[in-house]
Amino acid sequence: MSSGAPMHTRILLSYAYFFVRIALPPDILKVHRSWSDYLSSSHGKDISLTRLFSSGRLTGSAKHAYAIGHLLPFLKPGARVLDIGSGSGYLCAVLHHLVSPPPSSTQPNPVQGKVIGIDHIPELVEWSKKNLEKDGLGPAVRDGRIEMIATDGRQGEFYDVCHLWLANIVFPCIFPGYPLGGPYDAIHVGAASPTLPQALVDQLKSPGKMFIPVGVYSQAIWEIEKTVTGEVQKRRVMDVM
């Protein structure tokens, strides 16, 4: 861990390391041990830990572990996953290891999945690509198993307004999420949406599952699961504020 990190950062990282040691299976703990590397390596970019904290862009590893625990049944080898608000790229690395396992003696050619991370801050997207490269995942980025994209997954809110006031006179690209890469077995949303975006539900496979915080002044984590028949089931997991 970087000795130059602020005290609150070092405390958070220490807590997160302890949490994931007891919350996650051993085969992905190796990724969680590298979480501090994803935060401390700015690669010359003007993206400091303090800036990430103050902008609300930093999510603790413990929160990632909690989200993965809820999505885990849908994170099988070969799955397609969307991470909205991908930040440092850390969670995309974890997801990649789950859906694209390396060859083994019993599985010399394992099925490979795809992880798409999107963020509306271009500097973060470039930073995340360098983090992934440093973590040994450059080949996965280059061959498309991991794709990091600078786009705004929040624009669905504007789409809903345009749809209401302009009677369908809208640009087709203004949707939340990233429909071009879907449908997805799992969707993780890292920032709260005022309401549940229907377009994200539409991007789920049948079956598929989404983990998303919803609300403005009062927020809660919701699990949205689409069954094999297309039925959408919603479950309020916990309040977050």
C-alpha positions as CSV (number, residue, x, y, z in Angstrom):
1,M,0.0,0.0,0.0
2,S,1.3,3.4,-0.9
3,S,2.8,5.2,2.2
4,G,1.7,8.5,0.5
5,A,-2.0,7.6,0.6
6,P,-4.2,9.7,3.0
7,M,-5.0,8.2,6.4
8,H,-8.7,7.6,5.5
9,T,-7.6,5.8,2.4
10,R,-5.2,3.5,4.3
11,I,-8.0,2.7,6.9
12,L,-10.5,1.9,4.1
13,L,-8.0,-0.4,2.3
14,S,-7.2,-2.2,5.5
15,Y,-10.8,-2.8,6.3
16,A,-11.6,-3.9,2.8
17,Y,-8.7,-6.4,2.8
18,F,-10.0,-8.0,6.0
19,F,-13.6,-8.1,4.7
20,V,-12.8,-9.8,1.4
21,R,-10.6,-12.4,3.1
22,I,-13.7,-13.8,4.8
23,A,-16.3,-12.9,2.1
24,L,-14.9,-14.2,-1.2
25,P,-13.7,-17.6,-2.5
26,P,-9.9,-18.1,-2.6
27,D,-9.8,-18.1,-6.4
28,I,-10.5,-14.4,-6.7
29,L,-8.7,-13.2,-3.6
30,K,-5.6,-12.6,-5.7
31,V,-7.4,-9.8,-7.5
32,H,-8.6,-8.2,-4.3
33,R,-5.0,-8.2,-3.0
34,S,-4.2,-5.9,-5.9
35,W,-6.9,-3.3,-5.2
36,S,-4.5,-0.8,-3.7
37,D,-2.4,-1.0,-6.8
38,Y,-5.4,0.0,-8.9
39,L,-5.8,3.1,-6.7
40,S,-2.2,4.1,-6.2
41,S,-1.0,3.9,-9.8
42,S,-2.1,7.1,-11.6
43,H,0.4,6.5,-14.5
44,G,1.2,10.2,-14.7
45,K,-2.5,11.1,-15.0
46,D,-3.9,13.9,-12.7
47,I,-6.2,11.4,-10.9
48,S,-5.3,11.3,-7.2
49,L,-7.0,9.3,-4.5
50,T,-8.1,12.5,-2.9
51,R,-9.8,13.6,-6.1
52,L,-11.5,10.2,-6.4
53,F,-12.9,10.5,-2.9
54,S,-14.1,14.1,-3.2
55,S,-15.8,13.4,-6.5
56,G,-17.6,10.3,-5.2
57,R,-15.9,8.1,-7.7
58,L,-14.2,5.7,-5.3
59,T,-16.0,2.6,-4.1
60,G,-14.6,0.3,-1.4
61,S,-13.4,-3.2,-2.1
62,A,-15.8,-4.4,0.5
63,K,-18.7,-3.0,-1.5
64,H,-17.5,-4.7,-4.6
65,A,-17.3,-8.0,-2.7
66,Y,-20.9,-7.5,-1.5
67,A,-22.1,-6.8,-5.0
68,I,-20.2,-9.8,-6.5
69,G,-21.7,-12.1,-3.8
70,H,-25.2,-11.2,-5.1
71,L,-24.3,-11.6,-8.8
72,L,-22.1,-14.6,-8.4
73,P,-24.7,-17.2,-9.7
74,F,-24.7,-15.3,-13.0
75,L,-21.0,-14.8,-13.3
76,K,-20.2,-18.2,-14.9
77,P,-17.5,-18.8,-17.5
78,G,-18.7,-17.4,-20.8
79,A,-21.0,-14.8,-19.3
80,R,-21.3,-11.2,-20.6
81,V,-21.2,-8.5,-17.9
82,L,-21.7,-4.8,-17.8
83,D,-20.1,-2.6,-15.1
84,I,-21.5,1.0,-15.1
85,G,-19.2,3.4,-13.4
86,S,-16.1,1.3,-13.9
87,G,-13.7,3.8,-12.4
88,S,-10.2,2.4,-11.8
89,G,-11.1,-0.9,-13.7
90,Y,-10.6,-2.9,-10.5
91,L,-14.1,-4.5,-10.5
92,C,-13.8,-5.3,-14.2
93,A,-10.6,-7.3,-13.4
94,V,-12.4,-9.3,-10.8
95,L,-15.3,-9.9,-13.1
96,H,-12.9,-11.0,-15.9
97,H,-11.3,-13.6,-13.7
98,L,-14.8,-15.1,-13.0
99,V,-16.2,-15.2,-16.5
100,S,-12.9,-15.9,-18.4
101,P,-11.0,-18.5,-16.5
102,P,-7.4,-19.4,-17.5
103,P,-6.6,-22.8,-19.1
104,S,-6.1,-25.7,-16.8
105,S,-5.3,-29.4,-17.0
106,T,-9.0,-30.3,-16.9
107,Q,-10.1,-27.4,-19.1
108,P,-7.4,-26.6,-21.6
109,N,-9.7,-24.4,-23.6
110,P,-12.2,-22.9,-21.2
111,V,-15.1,-20.8,-22.5
112,Q,-14.3,-17.1,-22.3
113,G,-16.7,-14.4,-21.3
114,K,-16.8,-10.6,-21.9
115,V,-16.7,-7.7,-19.5
116,I,-17.7,-4.2,-20.6
117,G,-16.8,-1.3,-18.3
118,I,-18.2,2.2,-19.0
119,D,-17.5,5.5,-17.3
120,H,-18.4,9.0,-18.3
121,I,-14.9,10.4,-17.3
122,P,-12.5,9.8,-20.2
123,E,-9.4,10.2,-18.0
124,L,-10.7,7.4,-15.7
125,V,-11.2,5.1,-18.7
126,E,-7.6,5.6,-19.9
127,W,-6.4,5.2,-16.3
128,S,-8.3,1.9,-16.0
129,K,-6.8,0.5,-19.2
130,K,-3.3,1.2,-17.9
131,N,-4.3,-0.4,-14.5
132,L,-5.5,-3.5,-16.3
133,E,-2.3,-3.6,-18.4
134,K,-0.2,-3.4,-15.3
135,D,-2.2,-6.2,-13.7
136,G,-1.3,-8.5,-16.6
137,L,-4.7,-8.2,-18.3
138,G,-3.5,-6.3,-21.3
139,P,-4.1,-9.3,-23.6
140,A,-7.7,-9.5,-22.5
141,V,-8.2,-5.8,-23.2
142,R,-6.5,-6.1,-26.7
143,D,-8.5,-9.2,-27.7
144,G,-11.8,-7.7,-26.5
145,R,-12.6,-9.9,-23.5
146,I,-12.4,-6.7,-21.5
147,E,-13.6,-3.5,-23.1
148,M,-13.4,-0.1,-21.3
149,I,-15.6,2.6,-22.9
150,A,-15.9,6.3,-22.3
151,T,-19.7,6.9,-22.4
152,D,-22.4,8.1,-20.1
153,G,-24.6,5.3,-18.8
154,R,-26.7,7.9,-17.0
155,Q,-28.2,9.4,-20.1
156,G,-31.3,7.3,-19.9
157,E,-32.7,10.0,-17.6
158,F,-32.5,12.5,-20.4
159,Y,-34.0,9.9,-22.8
160,D,-37.1,9.5,-20.6
161,V,-37.6,13.3,-20.6
162,C,-37.1,13.6,-24.3
163,H,-39.4,10.7,-24.9
164,L,-42.1,12.4,-22.9
165,W,-41.8,15.9,-24.3
166,L,-40.7,15.2,-27.9
167,A,-43.0,12.3,-28.7
168,N,-40.3,9.9,-29.7
169,I,-38.1,12.5,-31.5
170,V,-34.9,11.4,-29.9
171,F,-31.5,10.2,-30.9
172,P,-31.4,6.4,-30.7
173,C,-28.0,6.4,-29.0
174,I,-29.3,8.2,-25.9
175,F,-29.9,5.2,-23.6
176,P,-28.6,4.2,-20.2
177,G,-26.1,1.4,-20.1
178,Y,-24.5,0.1,-23.3
179,P,-27.1,-1.8,-25.4
180,L,-24.6,-2.4,-28.2
181,G,-22.8,-5.0,-26.0
182,G,-25.9,-6.7,-24.6
183,P,-27.8,-8.6,-23.6
184,Y,-26.0,-9.2,-20.4
185,D,-26.0,-12.1,-17.9
186,A,-25.2,-9.6,-15.1
187,I,-25.2,-5.8,-14.7
188,H,-23.5,-3.9,-11.9
189,V,-24.3,-0.2,-11.4
190,G,-21.9,1.7,-9.2
191,A,-23.8,4.9,-8.7
192,A,-27.4,5.5,-7.7
193,S,-30.1,6.1,-10.3
194,P,-33.1,8.3,-9.3
195,T,-35.4,5.5,-10.6
196,L,-34.9,2.0,-12.0
197,P,-34.0,2.5,-15.7
198,Q,-36.2,0.2,-17.8
199,A,-33.6,0.2,-20.5
200,L,-31.2,-1.5,-18.2
201,V,-33.8,-4.1,-17.4
202,D,-34.2,-4.6,-21.1
203,Q,-30.5,-5.2,-21.5
204,L,-30.6,-8.2,-19.1
205,K,-30.6,-11.7,-20.6
206,S,-33.3,-14.2,-19.6
207,P,-32.1,-15.3,-17.1
208,G,-30.0,-12.4,-15.9
209,K,-29.5,-10.2,-12.8
210,M,-28.7,-6.6,-12.0
211,F,-27.3,-5.0,-8.8
212,I,-28.2,-1.3,-8.6
213,P,-28.6,1.5,-6.0
214,V,-31.8,3.5,-6.6
215,G,-33.1,6.7,-5.1
216,V,-32.2,10.4,-4.6
217,Y,-32.4,11.5,-0.9
218,S,-33.3,8.0,0.3
219,Q,-31.4,5.2,-1.5
220,A,-31.5,1.5,-1.4
221,I,-29.7,-1.4,-3.1
222,W,-32.0,-3.4,-5.4
223,E,-31.6,-6.8,-7.1
224,I,-33.4,-7.0,-10.4
225,E,-33.6,-10.6,-11.7
226,K,-35.1,-11.6,-15.1
227,T,-36.2,-15.2,-15.1
228,V,-35.8,-17.7,-18.0
229,T,-39.3,-16.9,-19.1
230,G,-38.6,-13.1,-19.0
231,E,-40.5,-12.3,-15.8
232,V,-38.8,-9.5,-13.9
233,Q,-38.5,-9.9,-10.1
234,K,-37.4,-7.0,-7.9
235,R,-36.0,-7.3,-4.4
236,R,-35.0,-4.5,-2.1
237,V,-31.7,-5.7,-0.5
238,M,-30.8,-2.9,1.9
239,D,-31.0,0.8,2.6
240,V,-27.8,2.7,2.0
241,M,-28.8,6.2,3.1
